[in-house]
C-alpha cells in the first residue's frame, strides 16, 4: 500500500471510529483535520519502513486521548447536573413543589422526552404525584396505572424497566392501541424501600442513551430523599394541625383557614358562612360511661356530622364537644340547607353503648355570614358564638343565625331534640 493510500485509509478508519461516538459533525471534522496535519508532519520525519506503524499508533493515541477527554467531560457534566438537582430538590420541603421540580428536571435531562410522570407508592398502592409534558401542561395523569402495567411492576420489583417499543413489549400487550413510543420506569427508593416511580416517555422507539439513564438514576436517588423528607414534614404538619381524638383539623388549622377564606372573599366579592356547633347531652355520656367511651362517641358523632360536607368546605374541632364549619361561598339559605341536613342525619344516629343501650345526642348551633356579621375572623367567630349561646339557652336543638350587633337573632330551624345538654 502506498504512503498516500495508507494516509487516506487511516483518516477513513478514524472518521469511522468517531462516527460511533457522540461528537458533533464540526468536532469530527476538526479532529480529522488535526490528524491529517499530524500524519503529513510524521511523513516528513519518519523512515518509510516505520511510517505506517507510527501513523496508526498516532491515530490510536488521538482517538484514545479524545475518548478520555470526552469521558472526563461527561463525568463533569454529571457532577454539575447532580449538584443542580440536589440544590433544587432540597431547597423546598413542600411535597407538591418537590414533585414538580423532579418532573421538570427529568424533562430537561432526556432528549426528545414526551412526558414525565411521578406516582407515589404507599401501602402497595400508587397515587398520582406530578406530571409534565412537552406542551407545558402540568399535573395531568396520562392514565391510571394498570395493575400489571409498567408503573406497578417497577414499584413491586424495585428495578428500572426500559421499554424500547410499547407496541411490541409484553408489559403493554393489554394497553390501548394508540399507545406508542418508548418509555422508562425508574423506582424512587430510600433505604431499599420504594416511595414512588418516575416514568419518562418519548414518541420515538429505541433504547434510551446510557448517559440519560445514568442521569435519571441520579435524579431518582435525589428525588427519593427529597420526597421522603417532604412526606415526613407533611406528616408532622398534619399532626400539628389535627385533633388527636377525632382526626379532624384543630383550632390552629381553623384559624388559618378562616383567614384564607376572608382573603378569598375580599378578592372575589363572595360571602361565606361560619357555623359553630355544640352537642346537646354529651356531658351525660361522659358522666355515665367515662371519657374513653365519650371519645368514641364523639368521633362517631363528628363523622356523622361531616357526611355531605363539600370538599370546598372545612370542618374542625373547636374544643370539647364543639365543632366549627366554614361553608365556602355560601349565604344564609345555603347554610340552612346544610344545617337542616346535619340535624336530620344526627336524629337518625344512635350509638350503641357498652351496656347495650342506645346513645342519642342532639346539636345546637349558630351561624354568621361574611361580611354581614363581621369582616374579620374574630368578629365572625363572636357573632356565631353569640348565636350558638342563644340557641343553647332558648332554642336547644336548632341553628340560629346571627344579626348585626344592634338587631335580634333569627331562628333558622325550630327542630328540637328530646335530649338536654
C-alpha positions as CSV (number, residue, x, y, z in Angstrom):
1,X,0.0,0.0,0.0
2,X,1.4,3.4,-1.0
3,X,2.0,6.1,1.6
4,X,-0.9,8.1,0.2
5,X,-3.2,5.1,0.4
6,X,-2.1,4.4,3.9
7,X,-2.7,8.0,4.8
8,X,-6.2,8.0,3.4
9,X,-7.0,4.6,4.9
10,X,-6.1,5.8,8.4
11,X,-8.1,9.0,8.1
12,X,-11.1,6.9,6.9
13,X,-10.7,4.5,9.9
14,X,-10.5,7.3,12.4
15,X,-13.6,9.0,10.9
16,X,-15.4,5.7,11.1
17,X,-14.5,5.3,14.8
18,X,-15.5,8.9,15.6
19,X,-18.9,8.3,13.9
20,X,-19.7,5.7,16.6
21,X,-19.3,8.4,19.3
22,X,-21.5,11.4,20.3
23,X,-19.4,14.1,18.7
24,X,-20.9,16.8,16.5
25,X,-20.0,16.9,12.8
26,X,-17.9,20.0,13.5
27,X,-15.9,18.2,16.2
28,X,-15.3,15.2,14.0
29,X,-14.1,17.4,11.1
30,X,-11.7,19.2,13.4
31,X,-10.2,16.0,14.7
32,X,-9.8,14.5,11.3
33,X,-8.1,17.7,10.0
34,X,-5.8,17.7,13.1
35,X,-4.8,14.0,12.3
36,X,-4.3,14.9,8.7
37,X,-1.8,17.6,9.6
38,X,0.0,15.3,12.1
39,X,0.3,12.5,9.6
40,X,1.8,14.8,7.0
41,X,4.3,16.1,9.6
42,X,5.1,12.5,10.6
43,X,5.7,11.6,6.9
44,X,8.5,14.2,6.8
45,X,10.3,12.9,9.9
46,X,9.9,9.1,9.7
47,X,11.6,6.5,7.7
48,X,9.4,4.8,5.0
49,X,9.6,1.4,6.8
50,X,8.3,2.8,10.1
51,X,5.8,5.3,8.7
52,X,2.7,3.1,8.5
53,X,3.2,1.7,12.1
54,X,3.8,5.1,13.6
55,X,0.9,6.7,11.7
56,X,-1.5,4.1,13.0
57,X,-0.1,4.5,16.5
58,X,-0.6,8.2,16.2
59,X,-4.2,7.7,15.1
60,X,-4.9,5.3,18.0
61,X,-3.4,7.7,20.6
62,X,-5.5,10.6,19.2
63,X,-8.7,8.6,19.5
64,X,-7.8,7.3,23.0
65,X,-6.9,10.8,24.2
66,X,-10.2,12.2,22.9
67,X,-12.2,9.4,24.5
68,X,-10.6,10.2,27.8
69,X,-11.4,13.9,27.4
70,X,-14.9,13.0,26.4
71,X,-15.3,10.8,29.5
72,X,-13.9,13.5,31.7
73,X,-16.3,16.0,30.2
74,X,-19.2,13.6,30.7
75,X,-18.4,13.0,34.3
76,X,-18.0,16.7,34.9
77,X,-21.5,17.3,33.3
78,X,-22.9,14.6,35.5
79,X,-21.5,16.1,38.7
80,X,-22.7,19.5,37.7
81,X,-26.2,18.1,37.0
82,X,-26.2,16.3,40.3
83,X,-25.3,19.5,42.2
84,X,-28.1,21.3,40.4
85,X,-30.6,18.6,41.2
86,X,-29.6,18.4,44.8
87,X,-29.9,22.2,45.2
88,X,-33.3,22.4,43.5
89,X,-34.8,19.4,45.4
90,X,-33.5,20.2,48.9
91,X,-34.4,23.9,48.8
92,X,-38.0,23.2,49.4
93,X,-39.8,20.7,51.6
94,X,-43.3,21.2,50.2
95,X,-44.2,17.9,48.6
96,X,-46.0,19.2,45.5
97,X,-43.2,21.6,44.8
98,X,-40.6,18.8,45.1
99,X,-42.5,16.6,42.7
100,X,-42.9,19.4,40.2
101,X,-39.2,20.1,40.4
102,X,-38.4,16.4,39.7
103,X,-40.5,16.1,36.6
104,X,-39.2,19.4,35.3
105,X,-35.6,18.2,35.7
106,X,-36.5,14.8,34.1
107,X,-37.8,16.5,31.0
108,X,-34.6,18.6,30.7
109,X,-32.4,15.5,31.1
110,X,-33.9,13.4,28.4
111,X,-33.6,14.5,24.7
112,X,-36.9,14.2,22.9
113,X,-38.9,13.5,26.1
114,X,-42.6,13.5,25.6
115,X,-43.8,13.4,29.2
116,X,-42.6,12.7,32.7
117,X,-44.9,11.3,35.5
118,X,-44.3,10.6,39.1
119,X,-46.5,8.3,41.2
120,X,-46.1,7.9,44.9
121,X,-46.1,4.4,46.3
122,X,-47.6,3.8,49.8
123,X,-49.1,0.7,51.3
124,X,-48.7,-1.1,48.0
125,X,-50.9,1.5,46.2
126,X,-49.8,4.1,43.6
127,X,-51.1,7.6,43.9
128,X,-50.6,10.4,41.3
129,X,-47.9,12.8,42.3
130,X,-46.9,15.1,39.4
131,X,-46.7,15.3,35.6
132,X,-45.3,17.5,32.8
133,X,-45.4,17.1,29.1
134,X,-43.7,18.9,26.1
135,X,-46.6,21.3,25.7
136,X,-46.0,22.6,29.3
137,X,-49.2,21.0,30.7
138,X,-48.8,20.1,34.3
139,X,-50.3,17.6,36.7
140,X,-52.5,15.7,34.2
141,X,-52.0,12.0,34.5
142,X,-51.7,10.2,31.2
143,X,-53.7,7.3,32.6
144,X,-54.4,5.4,35.8
145,X,-51.6,2.8,36.5
146,X,-52.6,-0.7,35.4
147,X,-52.2,-3.5,38.0
148,X,-50.0,-5.4,35.6
149,X,-48.6,-2.3,33.9
150,X,-45.1,-0.7,33.9
151,X,-45.5,1.6,36.9
152,X,-46.9,-1.1,39.3
153,X,-44.3,-3.6,38.0
154,X,-41.4,-1.2,38.7
155,X,-42.8,-0.3,42.1
156,X,-43.1,-4.0,43.1
157,X,-39.8,-5.1,41.7
158,X,-37.8,-2.0,42.7
159,X,-35.9,-2.1,39.4
160,X,-35.7,0.1,36.4
161,X,-37.6,-1.1,33.3
162,X,-36.9,0.3,29.8
163,X,-39.4,-0.4,27.1
164,X,-38.0,0.3,23.6
165,X,-41.3,-0.1,21.8
166,X,-44.7,-0.1,23.6
167,X,-46.3,-1.7,20.5
168,X,-44.3,-4.9,20.9
169,X,-43.4,-5.1,24.6
170,X,-45.3,-7.8,26.7
171,X,-46.0,-5.4,29.5
172,X,-48.1,-3.3,27.1
173,X,-50.0,-6.2,25.5
174,X,-53.3,-5.1,27.1
175,X,-52.6,-1.3,26.6
176,X,-54.8,0.9,24.4
177,X,-53.7,0.6,20.7
178,X,-52.8,4.3,20.5
179,X,-50.0,4.0,23.0
180,X,-46.7,4.1,21.2
181,X,-43.1,5.1,21.5
182,X,-40.5,4.2,24.2
183,X,-40.7,4.7,28.0
184,X,-38.5,4.0,31.0
185,X,-39.8,3.5,34.5
186,X,-37.4,4.2,37.4
187,X,-38.1,3.3,41.1
188,X,-37.6,6.1,43.7
189,X,-36.0,4.2,46.6
190,X,-34.9,5.2,50.1
191,X,-33.1,2.6,52.1
192,X,-34.3,-0.1,49.6
193,X,-37.9,1.0,50.2
194,X,-39.8,2.2,47.1
195,X,-41.5,5.5,47.7
196,X,-42.5,6.2,44.2
197,X,-42.0,5.6,40.4
198,X,-40.9,8.1,37.8
199,X,-41.8,7.4,34.1
200,X,-40.3,9.3,31.2
201,X,-41.7,8.6,27.7
202,X,-40.7,9.5,24.2
203,X,-42.5,9.4,20.8
204,X,-39.7,7.6,19.2
205,X,-38.9,3.9,19.6
206,X,-35.5,2.6,20.7
207,X,-33.1,2.5,23.7
208,X,-32.6,5.4,26.0
209,X,-28.9,6.6,25.9
210,X,-26.8,5.3,28.7
211,X,-25.9,8.8,29.8
212,X,-29.6,9.8,30.0
213,X,-30.3,6.7,32.1
214,X,-27.4,7.4,34.4
215,X,-28.5,11.0,35.0
216,X,-32.1,9.8,35.5
217,X,-30.8,7.4,38.2
218,X,-29.0,10.2,39.9
219,X,-32.2,12.2,39.8
220,X,-34.2,9.3,41.1
221,X,-31.9,9.0,44.1
222,X,-32.1,12.7,44.9
223,X,-35.9,12.7,44.4
224,X,-36.4,9.7,46.7
225,X,-34.6,11.5,49.6
226,X,-36.5,14.8,48.9
227,X,-39.8,13.0,48.7
228,X,-39.1,11.1,51.9
229,X,-38.2,14.4,53.7
230,X,-41.1,16.3,52.4
231,X,-43.5,13.4,53.3
232,X,-42.1,13.4,56.8
233,X,-42.6,17.1,57.1
234,X,-46.2,16.8,55.7
235,X,-46.9,14.1,58.3
236,X,-45.6,16.2,61.1
237,X,-47.5,19.2,59.9
238,X,-50.7,17.2,59.6
239,X,-50.3,16.1,63.2
240,X,-49.7,19.7,64.3
241,X,-52.9,20.7,62.6
242,X,-55.1,17.7,63.6
243,X,-57.1,16.8,66.6
244,X,-55.7,13.6,68.2
245,X,-59.1,12.2,69.2
246,X,-61.2,12.8,66.1
247,X,-58.6,13.3,63.4
248,X,-60.3,16.5,62.3
249,X,-58.4,19.7,61.8
250,X,-57.9,21.6,65.1
251,X,-58.2,25.2,66.2
252,X,-54.9,26.2,64.7
253,X,-55.9,24.8,61.3
254,X,-59.3,26.5,61.7
255,X,-57.7,29.9,62.3
256,X,-55.6,29.7,59.2
257,X,-58.4,28.5,57.0
258,X,-60.7,31.3,58.2
259,X,-58.1,33.9,57.4
260,X,-57.6,32.4,53.9
261,X,-61.4,32.4,53.4
262,X,-61.7,36.1,54.2
263,X,-58.9,36.9,51.8
264,X,-60.6,34.9,49.1
265,X,-64.0,36.5,49.7
266,X,-62.5,40.0,49.6
267,X,-60.9,39.2,46.3
268,X,-64.0,37.6,44.7
269,X,-66.7,39.6,46.4
270,X,-68.4,36.4,47.6
271,X,-69.8,35.5,51.0
272,X,-69.2,32.5,53.2
273,X,-70.6,31.1,56.4
274,X,-69.2,30.2,59.8
275,X,-71.2,27.6,61.7
276,X,-70.4,26.9,65.4
277,X,-72.0,23.8,66.8
278,X,-72.2,22.2,70.3
279,X,-73.5,18.8,71.1
280,X,-76.6,18.5,73.4
281,X,-76.4,15.8,76.0
282,X,-72.7,14.9,75.7
283,X,-71.8,15.7,79.4
284,X,-74.2,12.9,80.4
285,X,-72.3,10.4,78.2
286,X,-69.0,11.3,79.9
287,X,-70.5,11.2,83.4
288,X,-72.2,7.8,82.7
289,X,-69.7,5.9,80.6
290,X,-66.4,7.7,81.2
291,X,-64.2,9.7,78.9
292,X,-62.8,6.7,76.9
293,X,-66.3,5.8,75.7
294,X,-67.1,9.6,75.4
295,X,-64.2,9.9,72.9
296,X,-65.5,7.1,70.8
297,X,-69.0,8.6,70.8
298,X,-67.5,12.0,69.9
299,X,-65.6,10.5,67.0
300,X,-68.7,8.7,65.7
301,X,-71.0,11.7,66.0
302,X,-68.5,14.0,64.3
303,X,-68.2,11.6,61.4
304,X,-72.0,11.7,61.0
305,X,-72.0,15.5,61.0
306,X,-69.2,15.6,58.4
307,X,-71.2,13.4,55.9
308,X,-72.3,15.5,53.0
309,X,-69.9,18.3,53.6
310,X,-68.5,19.6,50.3
311,X,-64.8,19.2,49.6
312,X,-64.6,23.0,49.4
313,X,-66.0,23.4,52.9
314,X,-64.0,23.0,56.1
315,X,-64.9,21.4,59.4
316,X,-62.7,21.5,62.6
317,X,-62.9,20.6,66.2
318,X,-63.1,23.8,68.1
319,X,-62.7,22.2,71.5
320,X,-64.6,19.8,73.8
321,X,-67.7,18.8,72.0
322,X,-67.8,21.9,69.8
323,X,-67.3,21.9,66.0
324,X,-66.8,24.8,63.6
325,X,-67.8,24.6,60.0
326,X,-66.8,27.0,57.3
327,X,-69.1,26.9,54.2
328,X,-67.3,28.2,51.2
329,X,-69.2,30.8,49.1
330,X,-72.4,30.3,51.0
331,X,-75.2,32.6,52.1
332,X,-77.8,32.1,54.8
333,X,-80.1,30.0,52.6
334,X,-77.3,27.7,51.6
335,X,-76.3,27.4,55.2
336,X,-79.8,26.5,56.2
337,X,-79.8,23.5,53.8
338,X,-76.5,22.3,55.4
339,X,-77.7,22.7,59.0
340,X,-81.0,21.1,58.3
341,X,-79.1,18.1,56.9
342,X,-76.9,17.9,60.0
343,X,-80.0,17.8,62.2
344,X,-81.6,15.2,60.0
345,X,-78.5,12.9,60.0
346,X,-77.9,13.2,63.7
347,X,-81.6,12.5,64.5
348,X,-81.2,9.1,62.7
349,X,-78.0,8.2,64.5
350,X,-77.7,6.0,67.6
351,X,-74.5,4.9,69.2
352,X,-74.6,1.5,70.9
353,X,-73.2,1.8,74.5
354,X,-71.2,-1.0,76.2
355,X,-74.3,-1.8,78.3
356,X,-76.3,-2.3,75.1
357,X,-78.3,0.9,75.5
358,X,-78.5,3.4,72.7
359,X,-77.0,6.8,73.0
360,X,-78.6,9.7,71.1
361,X,-77.3,13.2,71.0
362,X,-78.7,16.5,69.8
363,X,-76.9,19.5,68.5
364,X,-77.3,23.3,68.6
365,X,-75.5,25.9,66.5
366,X,-75.0,29.5,65.5
367,X,-74.3,30.9,62.0
368,X,-72.6,34.0,60.9
369,X,-72.2,35.3,57.4
370,X,-69.3,37.2,55.9
371,X,-69.5,40.2,55.6
372,X,-73.0,40.7,57.1
373,X,-72.0,39.7,60.6
374,X,-68.3,40.6,60.5
375,X,-65.4,41.4,58.3
376,X,-62.7,39.8,60.4
377,X,-62.2,36.3,61.8
378,X,-62.7,37.4,65.5
379,X,-65.9,39.3,64.6
380,X,-67.3,36.3,62.7
381,X,-66.5,33.9,65.4
382,X,-68.0,36.2,68.1
383,X,-71.2,36.5,66.1
384,X,-71.5,32.8,65.5
385,X,-70.8,32.1,69.2
386,X,-73.4,34.5,70.3
387,X,-75.9,32.8,68.0
388,X,-74.9,29.5,69.4
389,X,-75.4,30.7,73.0
390,X,-78.8,31.9,72.1
391,X,-79.7,28.5,70.6
392,X,-78.4,26.6,73.6
393,X,-80.2,28.8,76.1
394,X,-83.6,29.3,74.4
395,X,-83.9,27.1,71.3
396,X,-82.0,23.9,72.0
397,X,-81.7,21.6,69.0
398,X,-81.7,24.4,66.5
399,X,-79.3,26.6,64.5
400,X,-79.6,30.3,64.9
401,X,-78.5,33.0,62.5
402,X,-76.5,35.9,63.9
403,X,-77.7,39.5,63.3
404,X,-75.8,42.8,63.4
405,X,-75.0,43.8,66.9
406,X,-78.0,46.2,67.1
407,X,-80.5,43.5,66.0
408,X,-82.1,40.4,67.4
409,X,-81.3,36.8,66.4
410,X,-83.3,35.0,63.8
411,X,-84.2,31.3,64.2
412,X,-83.1,29.1,61.3
413,X,-84.8,25.9,62.4
414,X,-87.1,25.0,65.3
415,X,-86.4,21.3,65.0
416,X,-85.7,20.1,68.5
417,X,-84.2,17.1,70.1
418,X,-85.6,15.4,73.2
419,X,-82.2,15.2,74.9
420,X,-80.9,18.1,77.1
421,X,-77.4,19.3,77.2
